């Protein structure tokens, strides 16, 4: 998890620096949403809280034959 | 001429469309259509072509009415703001899921077909870094690169067909009777799902305005129809529908079985090279389209600050989406296809109908 936080931190520092430099700070709020999504995705990737992949969850939703086995 | 304007021509958009349909066609179209339509599966793309032409006429009306505007603005103009924004969010989610699917397939293809003992991360991270770098060059560079790749792709595809078509066993692709009509319709669902054109409308403000949208659109549709029919025809014709419907990477297996003059084989490496090139275009164009959707949703001044973070999210989703390639294939066949039909066909048609009722379009 730490390596992903470090990558997200590095990307954020660089992009925020560029936003300040180019005077585009009005996009900061939207950027923050993406940072939060990235943190959430890293948490799900590392800890797997649902004990299932996204495909598995979506396929269960459409009642896939994938889980019938055989 | 277009470089000065910073815009791409409609012809270039259609070339991008052909390239983006080529890769999924090679990967799963023969398998998916032959599962339902058996020996008649090669007729399935004809129905998809009919749907594509209808969509083309609808999009042409949007294009003529909303010049210099992208699809997000069209959606927001035809629907209440909240619903419009929700539809754009649906588009962002769907294109991201598709992008993630293609990234994972890109890596899986390498480790399945070429480098079985290599870490898949090497291929995924390297392609994402190149995509992040290329996006900054702008759509004009991407479109010009696509033109070059289109020529390479066509030459290789035509060469493969010259070798494969004479070996087709006609008993594998016949007989065709009226009993095949319903299976062909069922098989056509996957081909209809590849009508990716609405995704490119999200950067239609970067297309140069000319009146050749319909002409180039129909030409591209015919080209796609021919390559799809040929891919299914030779795959089923060489291997039989039973084998093809159970084979992942069905066309790849058909190409692998080519043996020219009883001596020369290994043509699959040529196919893989076009696959890599076209996959690269898909990843760039989808990322570009997704970033344009994000730009419209949040009214951003520029999407460039979002490139790195968005690509990092897609990298993480590449691992979250599926635990193995079988899950990925099942997800593609049972979920992504229907998601595509809803997003690429149903939503634009609904927006068109709303526009018609409100007499906007």
Interface residues (C-beta under 8 A of the other chain):
Chain A: X4 X7 X8 X11 X12 X14 X15 X18 X19 X22 X24 X26 X27 X29 X30 X31 X34 X35 X37 X38 X41 X42 X44 X45 X53 X54 X55 X56 X58 X59 X62 X64 X66
Chain B: X294 X298 X300 X301 X302 X305 X306 X308 X309 X310 X312 X313 X316 X317 X319 X320 X321 X322 X323 X326 X327 X328 X330 X331 X334 X335 X338
